Amino acid sequence: MSACGVTEMQQTSCGSLYGDLEEYLNEVEKRAQRTCNDSDDVYTQLAQREKDLVLAAELGKALLEKNEEISRANERLAEEYSHKLEVRIFICYSLLFL
């Protein structure tokens, strides 16, 4: 995978993930403002907070998985670069001693 491929992958995958996170944060903020204004039932507020907690956990898990995916891609790129560098060094030494 080329460096461009990893960058494109990060932009497309992370773009939607960050968009989801932004939407979630906006929704939580709006809900907090409504809760302050409304006198909702304590049980309704508790249920909503439980839903928020589950959603936050899902987002955290998605971020962790994305981080692991990017780390693996980074390791592959480092290995490819190292291999190419070794081949070039070998070729240069071979040419020197011919």
C-alpha positions in Angstrom: 0.0 0.0 0.0 1.4 3.4 -0.9 1.6 6.4 1.3 -1.1 8.0 -0.8 -3.4 5.0 -0.3 -3.0 5.3 3.5 -3.8 9.0 3.4 -6.9 8.5 1.2 -8.0 5.7 3.6 -7.5 7.9 6.6 -9.4 10.8 5.0 -12.4 8.7 4.0 -12.7 6.6 7.1 -11.8 9.2 9.7 -13.9 11.8 8.0 -17.1 10.0 8.7 -16.0 8.9 12.1 -15.2 12.5 13.2 -18.4 13.7 11.6 -20.3 11.1 13.7 -18.4 12.3 16.8 -19.2 15.9 16.1 -22.9 15.1 15.6 -23.0 13.2 18.9 -21.4 16.0 20.8 -23.8 18.5 19.3 -26.7 16.3 20.2 -25.5 15.9 23.8 -25.1 19.6 24.2 -28.6 20.4 22.9 -30.0 17.7 25.1 -28.2 19.2 28.1 -29.7 22.6 27.4 -33.2 21.1 27.0 -32.7 19.2 30.3 -31.9 22.4 32.1 -35.0 24.0 30.7 -37.4 21.1 31.1 -38.3 19.4 34.3 -38.1 15.9 32.9 -38.6 12.8 35.0 -35.5 11.6 36.7 -35.9 8.1 35.2 -36.2 9.6 31.7 -33.0 11.6 32.3 -31.3 8.4 33.6 -32.4 6.4 30.6 -31.1 9.1 28.3 -27.7 9.2 30.0 -27.5 5.5 29.7 -28.1 5.8 26.0 -25.4 8.5 25.8 -23.0 6.2 27.7 -23.6 3.4 25.3 -23.1 5.7 22.3 -19.9 7.1 23.8 -18.6 3.6 24.3 -19.3 2.7 20.7 -17.6 5.8 19.5 -14.6 5.0 21.7 -14.4 1.5 20.4 -14.6 2.8 16.8 -11.8 5.2 17.5 -9.7 2.5 19.1 -10.2 0.2 16.1 -9.3 3.0 13.7 -6.2 3.7 15.6 -5.2 0.1 15.5 -5.8 0.0 11.7 -3.7 3.0 11.2 -0.9 1.6 13.3 -0.9 -1.6 11.3 -0.7 0.4 8.1 2.1 2.4 9.5 4.0 -0.7 10.4 3.5 -2.1 6.9 4.8 1.1 5.3 7.8 1.1 7.6 8.6 -2.5 6.6 8.2 -1.7 2.9 10.5 1.3 3.2 13.1 -0.7 5.1 13.0 -3.5 2.6 13.4 -1.0 -0.3 16.2 0.7 1.4 18.0 -2.6 2.0 17.6 -3.5 -1.7 19.0 -0.1 -2.8 22.0 -0.4 -0.5 22.7 -3.9 -1.8 22.5 -2.6 -5.4 24.9 0.3 -4.6 27.4 -2.0 -3.0 27.1 -4.5 -5.8 27.8 -1.7 -8.4 30.8 -0.4 -6.4 32.5 -3.8 -6.3 31.9 -4.7 -10.0 
